[in-house]
């Protein structure tokens, strides 16, 4: 069984999680903030590389949480980078409580993190 839907879901879902970063990087380049724009593009390309490299169908015996970890690290760095690029939390009006939504981002690790690609459901 090929499980194309799951492969598309993995790649499409993660790419969708990082599209904002690609748009932000282009915006920063357009505004003349070249160093920040290039860092954003590097982070976006790193995310795409990890998404393709850590696709579960290529790592049959690895738990999903281990495969998701590199993307979560890049996502955390990207969030920090975007806040820094715009002047910090106070300048853009964020508080610690602004990040409560991140709890929802961690749900995939809790719901399917212990699964492996070659396990039967």
VEXMARKE-235522 format. One record per residue: x negated, y negated, z of N, C-alpha, C, O in turn; residue in three letters. Coordinates in Angstrom, 1 decimal, decimal comma, m for minus. Layout:
// VEXMARKE-235522
TITI     n_c1     n_c2     n_c3    ca_c1    ca_c2    ca_c3     c_c1     c_c2     c_c3     o_c1     o_c2     o_c3     r
TITI        X        Y        Z        X        Y        Z        X        Y        Z        X        Y        Z   ala
...
***
This chain:
// VEXMARKE-235522
TITI     n_c1     n_c2     n_c3    ca_c1    ca_c2    ca_c3     c_c1     c_c2     c_c3     o_c1     o_c2     o_c3     r
TITI     m0,8      1,2      0,0      0,0      0,0      0,0     m0,9     m1,3      0,0     m1,8     m1,3      0,8   unk
TITI     m0,6     m2,2     m0,9     m1,4     m3,4     m1,0     m1,2     m4,5      0,0     m2,1     m5,1      0,4   unk
TITI      0,0     m4,6      0,5      0,4     m5,6      1,5      0,0     m7,0      1,0     m0,6     m7,8      1,7   unk
TITI      0,4     m7,3     m0,2      0,1     m8,7     m0,8      0,7     m9,8      0,0      0,1    m10,9      0,1   unk
TITI      1,9     m9,6      0,5      2,6    m10,6      1,3      1,8    m11,0      2,5      1,7    m12,2      2,8   unk
TITI      1,2    m10,1      3,2      0,4    m10,4      4,3     m0,9    m11,1      4,0     m1,3    m12,0      4,7   unk
TITI     m1,5    m10,7      2,9     m2,7    m11,4      2,4     m2,4    m12,8      2,0     m3,1    m13,8      2,4   unk
TITI     m1,3    m13,0      1,3     m0,9    m14,4      0,9     m0,5    m15,2      2,2     m0,8    m16,4      2,3   unk
TITI      0,1    m14,6      3,2      0,5    m15,2      4,4     m0,8    m15,7      5,2     m0,8    m16,8      5,7   unk
TITI     m1,8    m14,8      5,2     m3,0    m15,2      5,9     m3,7    m16,4      5,3     m4,0    m17,4      5,9   unk
TITI     m3,9    m16,3      4,0     m4,6    m17,3      3,2     m3,8    m18,6      3,2     m4,2    m19,7      3,5   unk
TITI     m2,5    m18,5      2,8     m1,6    m19,6      2,7     m1,4    m20,3      4,0     m1,3    m21,5      4,1   unk
TITI     m1,2    m19,5      5,0     m0,9    m20,1      6,4     m2,1    m20,9      6,9     m2,0    m22,0      7,4   unk
TITI     m3,3    m20,3      6,8     m4,5    m21,0      7,3     m4,8    m22,2      6,4     m5,2    m23,2      6,9   unk
TITI     m4,7    m22,0      5,1     m5,0    m23,2      4,2     m4,0    m24,3      4,6     m4,4    m25,5      4,6   unk
TITI     m2,8    m24,0      4,8     m1,8    m25,0      5,2     m2,1    m25,7      6,5     m1,8    m26,8      6,7   unk
TITI     m2,8    m24,9      7,4     m3,2    m25,5      8,6     m4,3    m26,5      8,5     m4,5    m27,4      9,4   unk
TITI     m5,0    m26,5      7,4     m6,2    m27,3      7,2     m6,0    m28,4      6,1     m6,9    m29,2      5,8   unk
TITI     m4,9    m28,4      5,4     m4,6    m29,3      4,3     m4,8    m30,8      4,8     m5,3    m31,6      4,1   unk
TITI     m4,3    m31,0      6,0     m4,4    m32,4      6,6     m5,8    m32,9      6,6     m6,1    m34,1      6,4   unk
TITI     m6,7    m31,9      6,9     m8,1    m32,3      7,0     m8,7    m32,7      5,6     m9,5    m33,7      5,5   unk
TITI     m8,3    m32,0      4,6     m8,8    m32,3      3,2     m8,2    m33,7      2,8     m8,9    m34,5      2,2   unk
TITI     m7,0    m34,0      3,1     m6,4    m35,3      2,8     m7,0    m36,4      3,6     m7,3    m37,4      3,1   unk
TITI     m7,3    m36,1      4,9     m8,0    m37,1      5,7     m9,4    m37,4      5,2     m9,8    m38,6      5,2   unk
TITI    m10,1    m36,4      4,8    m11,4    m36,6      4,3    m11,4    m37,5      3,0    m12,2    m38,4      2,8   unk
TITI    m10,5    m37,2      2,1    m10,3    m38,0      0,9     m9,9    m39,4      1,2    m10,4    m40,4      0,6   unk
TITI     m9,1    m39,6      2,2     m8,7    m40,9      2,6     m9,9    m41,7      3,2    m10,1    m42,9      2,9   unk
TITI    m10,7    m41,0      4,0    m11,9    m41,7      4,5    m12,9    m42,0      3,4    m13,5    m43,1      3,5   unk
TITI    m13,0    m41,2      2,5    m13,9    m41,5      1,3    m13,4    m42,7      0,5    m14,2    m43,6      0,1   unk
TITI    m12,1    m42,7      0,3    m11,5    m43,8     m0,4    m11,6    m45,1      0,3    m11,8    m46,2     m0,3   unk
TITI    m11,6    m45,1      1,6    m11,7    m46,3      2,4    m13,1    m46,8      2,6    m13,4    m47,8      3,3   unk
TITI    m14,1    m46,0      2,0    m15,5    m46,4      2,1    m16,2    m45,9      3,3    m17,3    m46,3      3,6   unk
TITI    m15,6    m45,0      4,0    m16,2    m44,4      5,2    m16,9    m43,1      4,9    m16,4    m42,0      5,3   unk
TITI    m17,8    m43,2      4,0    m18,4    m42,0      3,3    m19,0    m41,0      4,3    m18,7    m39,8      4,1   unk
TITI    m19,7    m41,3      5,4    m20,2    m40,3      6,3    m19,1    m39,5      6,9    m19,1    m38,2      7,0   unk
TITI    m18,0    m40,1      7,3    m16,9    m39,4      7,9    m16,1    m38,6      6,9    m15,7    m37,5      7,2   unk
TITI    m16,0    m39,2      5,7    m15,3    m38,4      4,6    m16,1    m37,2      4,2    m15,5    m36,1      4,0   unk
TITI    m17,4    m37,3      4,2    m18,2    m36,1      3,8    m18,2    m35,0      4,9    m18,1    m33,8      4,6   unk
TITI    m18,2    m35,5      6,2    m18,1    m34,5      7,3    m16,7    m33,8      7,2    m16,6    m32,6      7,5   unk
TITI    m15,7    m34,6      7,0    m14,4    m34,0      6,8    m14,3    m33,0      5,7    m13,7    m31,9      5,9   unk
TITI    m14,9    m33,3      4,6    m14,9    m32,3      3,4    m15,7    m31,1      3,8    m15,3    m30,0      3,4   unk
TITI    m16,8    m31,3      4,5    m17,6    m30,1      4,9    m16,8    m29,2      5,8    m16,8    m28,0      5,7   unk
TITI    m16,1    m29,8      6,8    m15,3    m29,0      7,7    m14,2    m28,3      7,0    m13,9    m27,1      7,2   unk
TITI    m13,5    m29,0      6,0    m12,5    m28,4      5,2    m13,0    m27,2      4,4    m12,4    m26,1      4,4   unk
TITI    m14,2    m27,4      3,8    m14,8    m26,3      3,0    m15,2    m25,1      3,9    m15,1    m24,0      3,5   unk
TITI    m15,7    m25,4      5,1    m16,1    m24,4      6,0    m14,8    m23,6      6,4    m14,9    m22,4      6,5   unk
TITI    m13,7    m24,3      6,7    m12,5    m23,6      7,0    m12,0    m22,7      5,9    m11,7    m21,6      6,1   unk
TITI    m12,1    m23,2      4,7    m11,7    m22,3      3,5    m12,6    m21,1      3,4    m12,1    m20,0      3,1   unk
TITI    m13,9    m21,3      3,6    m14,8    m20,2      3,5    m14,5    m19,2      4,6    m14,5    m18,0      4,3   unk
TITI    m14,2    m19,6      5,8    m13,9    m18,7      6,9    m12,6    m18,0      6,7    m12,5    m16,8      6,9   unk
TITI    m11,6    m18,7      6,1    m10,3    m18,1      5,8    m10,5    m16,9      4,9     m9,9    m15,9      5,1   unk
TITI    m11,2    m17,1      3,9    m11,5    m16,1      2,9    m12,4    m15,0      3,4    m12,1    m13,8      3,2   unk
TITI    m13,4    m15,4      4,1    m14,4    m14,4      4,6    m13,8    m13,5      5,7    m14,1    m12,3      5,8   unk
TITI    m12,9    m14,0      6,6    m12,4    m13,3      7,7    m11,0    m12,7      7,4    m10,2    m12,5      8,4   unk
TITI    m10,7    m12,6      6,2     m9,4    m12,0      5,8     m9,3    m10,6      6,4    m10,2     m9,8      6,2   unk
TITI     m8,2    m10,3      7,1     m8,1     m9,0      7,8     m8,3     m7,8      6,9     m8,8     m6,7      7,3   unk
TITI     m7,9     m7,9      5,6     m8,0     m6,7      4,7     m9,4     m6,4      4,4     m9,7     m5,3      3,9   unk
TITI    m10,3     m7,3      4,7    m11,8     m7,1      4,5    m12,4     m6,5      5,8    m13,6     m6,0      5,7   unk
TITI    m11,7     m6,6      6,9    m12,3     m6,2      8,2    m11,2     m5,2      8,8    m10,5     m5,6      9,7   unk
TITI    m11,2     m4,0      8,3    m10,1     m3,1      8,7    m10,0     m2,8     10,2     m8,9     m2,5     10,7   unk
TITI    m11,1     m2,7     10,8    m11,2     m2,2     12,2    m11,3     m3,4     13,2    m11,5     m3,1     14,4   unk
TITI    m11,3     m4,6     12,8    m11,5     m5,7     13,7    m10,2     m6,3     14,2     m9,2     m6,4     13,4   unk
TITI    m10,1     m6,6     15,4     m8,9     m7,2     16,0     m8,6     m8,6     15,4     m9,6     m9,3     15,1   unk
TITI     m7,4     m8,9     15,2     m7,0    m10,2     14,6     m7,6    m11,4     15,4     m8,0    m12,4     14,8   unk
TITI     m7,6    m11,3     16,7     m8,0    m12,4     17,5     m9,5    m12,8     17,1     m9,9    m13,9     17,2   unk
TITI    m10,3    m11,7     16,9    m11,7    m12,0     16,5    m11,8    m12,6     15,1    m12,7    m13,4     14,8   unk
TITI    m10,8    m12,3     14,2    m10,8    m12,8     12,9    m10,3    m14,3     12,9    m10,7    m15,1     12,0   unk
TITI     m9,4    m14,6     13,8     m8,8    m15,9     13,9     m9,7    m16,9     14,6     m9,6    m18,1     14,4   unk
TITI    m10,6    m16,4     15,5    m11,5    m17,3     16,3    m12,3    m18,3     15,5    m12,3    m19,5     15,9   unk
TITI    m12,9    m18,0     14,4    m13,7    m19,0     13,6    m12,8    m20,1     13,1    m13,2    m21,3     13,1   unk
TITI    m11,6    m19,8     12,7    m10,7    m20,9     12,2    m10,2    m21,8     13,3    m10,1    m23,0     13,2   unk
TITI    m10,0    m21,1     14,5     m9,6    m22,0     15,7    m10,7    m22,9     16,1    m10,4    m24,0     16,5   unk
TITI    m11,9    m22,4     16,0    m13,1    m23,3     16,4    m13,1    m24,4     15,4    m13,3    m25,6     15,8   unk
TITI    m13,1    m24,2     14,1    m13,1    m25,2     13,1    m11,9    m26,2     13,3    m12,1    m27,4     13,1   unk
TITI    m10,8    m25,7     13,6     m9,6    m26,5     13,8     m9,8    m27,4     15,0     m9,5    m28,6     15,0   unk
TITI    m10,4    m26,9     16,1    m10,6    m27,7     17,3    m11,7    m28,8     17,0    m11,5    m30,0     17,4   unk
TITI    m12,7    m28,4     16,3    m13,7    m29,4     15,9    m13,1    m30,5     15,0    m13,4    m31,7     15,1   unk
TITI    m12,2    m30,1     14,1    m11,6    m31,0     13,1    m10,7    m32,0     13,9    m10,7    m33,2     13,5   unk
TITI    m10,0    m31,5     14,9     m9,1    m32,4     15,6    m10,0    m33,4     16,4     m9,7    m34,6     16,3   unk
TITI    m11,1    m32,9     17,0    m12,0    m33,8     17,7    m12,6    m34,8     16,7    m12,6    m36,0     17,0   unk
TITI    m13,0    m34,4     15,6    m13,6    m35,2     14,5    m12,6    m36,3     14,1    m13,0    m37,5     14,0   unk
TITI    m11,4    m35,9     13,8    m10,4    m36,9     13,4    m10,1    m38,0     14,4    m10,0    m39,2     14,1   unk
TITI    m10,1    m37,6     15,7     m9,9    m38,6     16,7    m11,1    m39,5     16,8    m10,9    m40,7     16,9   unk
TITI    m12,3    m38,9     16,7    m13,5    m39,7     16,8    m13,6    m40,7     15,6    m14,0    m41,8     15,7   unk
TITI    m13,2    m40,2     14,4    m13,3    m41,0     13,2    m12,4    m42,2     13,2    m12,7    m43,2     12,6   unk
TITI    m11,4    m42,2     14,0    m10,5    m43,3     14,1    m10,6    m44,1     15,4     m9,7    m44,9     15,7   unk
TITI    m11,7    m43,9     16,1    m12,0    m44,7     17,3    m11,7    m44,2     18,6    m11,9    m44,9     19,6   unk
TITI    m11,3    m43,0     18,8    m11,1    m42,4     20,1     m9,6    m42,3     20,5     m8,8    m42,9     19,8   unk
TITI     m9,4    m41,6     21,5     m8,0    m41,4     22,0     m7,2    m42,7     22,3     m6,1    m42,9     21,9   unk
TITI     m7,9    m43,6     23,1     m7,2    m44,8     23,5     m6,9    m45,7     22,3     m5,8    m46,3     22,3   unk
TITI     m7,8    m45,8     21,4     m7,6    m46,7     20,2     m6,4    m46,2     19,4     m5,7    m47,0     18,8   unk
TITI     m6,2    m44,9     19,3     m5,1    m44,4     18,4     m3,9    m44,1     19,3     m2,9    m43,6     18,7   unk
TITI     m3,9    m44,3     20,6     m2,7    m44,2     21,4     m2,4    m42,8     21,9     m1,2    m42,4     22,0   unk
TITI     m3,4    m42,0     22,1     m3,2    m40,6     22,6     m3,6    m40,5     24,0     m4,4    m41,2     24,6   unk
TITI     m2,9    m39,5     24,7     m3,3    m39,2     26,1     m3,5    m37,7     26,1     m3,3    m37,0     25,1   unk
TITI     m3,9    m37,2     27,2     m4,1    m35,8     27,4     m2,8    m35,0     27,1     m2,9    m33,9     26,5   unk
TITI     m1,7    m35,6     27,4     m0,4    m34,9     27,2      0,0    m34,9     25,7      0,9    m34,1     25,3   unk
TITI     m0,7    m35,6     24,9     m0,4    m35,6     23,5     m0,9    m34,3     22,8     m0,5    m34,0     21,7   unk
TITI     m1,6    m33,5     23,6     m2,1    m32,2     23,0     m1,4    m31,0     23,5     m1,9    m29,9     23,4   unk
TITI     m0,2    m31,2     24,2      0,5    m30,0     24,6      1,0    m29,1     23,5      1,2    m27,9     23,6   unk
TITI      1,2    m29,7     22,3      1,6    m28,9     21,1      0,6    m27,9     20,7      0,9    m27,0     20,0   unk
TITI     m0,7    m28,0     21,2     m1,7    m27,1     20,8     m1,4    m25,7     21,4     m1,8    m24,7     20,9   unk
TITI     m0,6    m25,7     22,5     m0,2    m24,4     23,0      0,5    m23,5     22,0      0,3    m22,3     21,9   unk
TITI      1,4    m24,2     21,2      2,1    m23,5     20,1      1,1    m22,9     19,1      1,4    m21,9     18,4   unk
TITI      0,0    m23,6     18,8     m1,0    m23,1     17,9     m1,6    m21,8     18,3     m2,1    m21,0     17,5   unk
TITI     m1,6    m21,6     19,6     m2,3    m20,4     20,1     m1,4    m19,1     20,1     m1,8    m18,0     20,4   unk
TITI     m0,1    m19,3     19,8      0,8    m18,2     19,8      0,4    m17,0     18,9      0,6    m15,9     19,3   unk
TITI     m0,1    m17,2     17,7     m0,5    m16,1     16,9     m1,5    m15,2     17,6     m1,5    m13,9     17,5   unk
TITI     m2,4    m15,7     18,4     m3,4    m14,9     19,1     m2,7    m14,0     20,2     m3,0    m12,9     20,4   unk
TITI     m1,6    m14,6     20,8     m0,9    m13,8     21,8      0,0    m12,8     21,2      0,2    m11,7     21,7   unk
TITI      0,6    m13,1     20,0      1,6    m12,2     19,5      1,0    m11,1     18,6      1,5    m10,0     18,6   unk
TITI     m0,1    m11,4     17,9     m0,7    m10,4     17,0     m2,2    m10,3     17,2     m2,8     m9,6     16,3   unk
TITI     m2,8    m10,8     18,2     m4,2    m10,8     18,3     m4,8     m9,5     18,5     m6,0     m9,3     18,1   unk
TITI     m4,1     m8,5     19,1     m4,7     m7,2     19,4     m4,5     m6,3     18,2     m5,0     m5,1     18,3   unk
TITI     m3,8     m6,7     17,2     m3,5     m5,8     16,0     m4,8     m5,7     15,1     m5,6     m6,6     15,1   unk
TITI     m4,9     m4,6     14,4     m5,9     m4,4     13,4     m5,2     m4,2     12,0     m4,0     m3,8     12,0   unk
TITI     m5,9     m4,5     10,9     m5,3     m4,4      9,6     m4,8     m2,9      9,3     m3,8     m2,7      8,7   unk
TITI     m5,6     m1,9      9,7     m5,3     m0,6      9,3     m4,4      0,1     10,3     m4,2      1,3     10,2   unk
TITI     m3,9     m0,6     11,3     m3,0      0,1     12,3     m1,6      0,1     11,7     m1,2     m0,8     11,0   unk
TITI     m0,9      1,2     12,0      0,5      1,2     11,5      1,3      0,5     12,5      1,0      0,4     13,7   unk
TITI      2,4     m0,1     12,1      3,2     m0,9     13,0      4,0     m0,1     13,9      4,8     m0,6     14,7   unk
***
